[in-house]
Amino acid sequence: MTCQTSRLNMRRFVENIDGRRSMPLLPMDKSTRKIVHDLATAFNLKSHSKGKGPGRYITLVKTTRTGIINEGKVKAIVKRATRGSGHAEEGSQKKGRPHVPSHREGDEVGKHHAIGEGNVGFKMLSSMGWSEGARIGGDTSVGIEVPLTAVIKKSRLGLGATRT
């Protein structure tokens, strides 16, 4: 049972005022039960887990406050539950910056990436007479053969300092 299915089932259960007072749900894993318990709170329902092992399920029970739905909380729970699963809320699009890989202290970055012909640095070097495969700076015996690499430093210690 997915988060979306649980939310729709709860909404139907709450809207049926004269119907049943309790509703058992299908068995589910621990993380899904946690989400369903949170959704039940947002729908002002009581929820009880019953059973053991893989057959553990939730029973929802109406309260005197059932019918007052905290839509903001429901939306936040659904968003948290679908994060990283590839499912998006209906009508919404992923916003924000693209994922940038994080680097660890001491990682060398840019070491294995050659710059393309459209790169500003490539154009600048080419205009000064450099060609791909040649050394940078001076004649063939003086210049550097391998471009410089950047080493990630995340600690707040000064350059060259070490922890003792």
Disulfide bonds with the S-S distance in Angstrom:
none
